[in-house]
Amino acid sequence: MPELHKHLIVACLGSSTTAGRGQVFNWISELARRPQNARFRFLNFGVGGDLASNALLRLPRVVAVQPSHVIVLIGGNDILASVFPNVWRFVWLSKRLSELPTPEAFGHHLVSIARMLKAETSANVALASPPQVGESLDASDPVQQRLNALYRRYSEIIKTVADEERTAYVPVYERLRDAIEAEPGPAFTGFRFWPFYRDTMRWLLLRRNGDEIGLMNGWKFHVDGVHLNSRGGAIVVDLVQQFLGPAPTLG
């Protein structure tokens, strides 16, 4: 009987957290392994470094597969590029952006994404808030303070768009924030590319997994302060599972 439902496609649109490559926890693969999701085929539309404007440009690929469900998890790179000049330079060159990302522009792009999905597919759409970067909610460090404020603001924007466009809302930021509040970790005080390359070598050459690398780096819910380990990723998995629902009852 489950074979009849193999055509149901779940499209996951986002950046590196969604792509789930290397040492980054792959929440899509975890969902695909669950028996209650045997009726779904999960398609990963995550591209590392993408901002909301990039996700919008790639949306026709999502529409083309005519999914039954779409999860949009975007916004983290919009925040990072607005806080860290080196991230902005990187995405300006690699993603061919012309304007520094702002909350207002992000909201505009997200509305366009939601409306295009509703107009050109019959999918159940969920907009997810991005997972917090850093693990200190009451940090004295000004960088972490700014990140905390922006993650809160962007999540409020996403929830507002979800309410106004009548899509589901997946509160990843809120659930991770609650977990961090109960068990705080280090502040994220600066963005350097070298540690990410180093962690990739740890994964590739030393065969360390994301949880092991996260412990080496001193994080509790992240691999590197930005990308989630299995503890942080489990929050995404459980929330998306709630959106997808349980396996259908036979009989």
MONOR-V295840 format. One record per backbone hydrogen bond with DSSP energy under -1.0 kcal/mol. NH is the residue of the N-H (numbers start at 1). CO is the residue of the C=O. If there is no record, write none. Layout:
<<NH/CO> <NH/CO>>
//
This chain:
<<4/1> <5/2> <6/3> <8/5> <10/41> <11/69> <12/43> <13/71> <14/45> <19/15> <20/16> <24/21> <25/228> <27/25> <30/26> <31/27> <32/28> <33/29> <34/31> <37/34> <38/35> <40/37> <41/8> <43/10> <45/12> <47/14> <50/47> <55/51> <56/52> <57/53> <58/54> <59/56> <61/58> <63/59> <64/60> <66/63> <68/9> <69/9> <70/124> <71/11> <72/126> <73/13> <79/75> <80/76> <81/77> <82/78> <83/79> <84/80> <88/84> <89/85> <90/86> <91/87> <92/88> <93/89> <94/90> <95/91> <106/102> <107/103> <108/104> <109/105> <110/106> <111/107> <112/108> <113/109> <114/110> <115/111> <116/112> <117/113> <118/114> <119/115> <120/116> <121/117> <124/68> <126/70> <127/168> <128/72> <129/170> <134/225> <135/186> <145/141> <146/142> <147/143> <148/144> <149/145> <150/146> <151/147> <152/148> <153/149> <154/150> <155/151> <156/152> <157/153> <158/154> <159/155> <160/156> <161/157> <162/158> <163/159> <164/160> <165/161> <167/162> <168/125> <170/127> <172/170> <175/171> <176/172> <177/173> <178/174> <179/175> <180/176> <181/177> <182/178> <183/179> <185/135> <197/193> <198/194> <199/195> <200/196> <201/197> <202/198> <203/199> <204/200> <205/201> <206/201> <208/202> <213/209> <214/210> <215/211> <216/212> <217/213> <219/214> <223/227> <229/221> <233/229> <234/230> <237/233> <238/234> <239/235> <240/236> <241/237> <242/238> <243/239> <244/240> <245/241>>
//
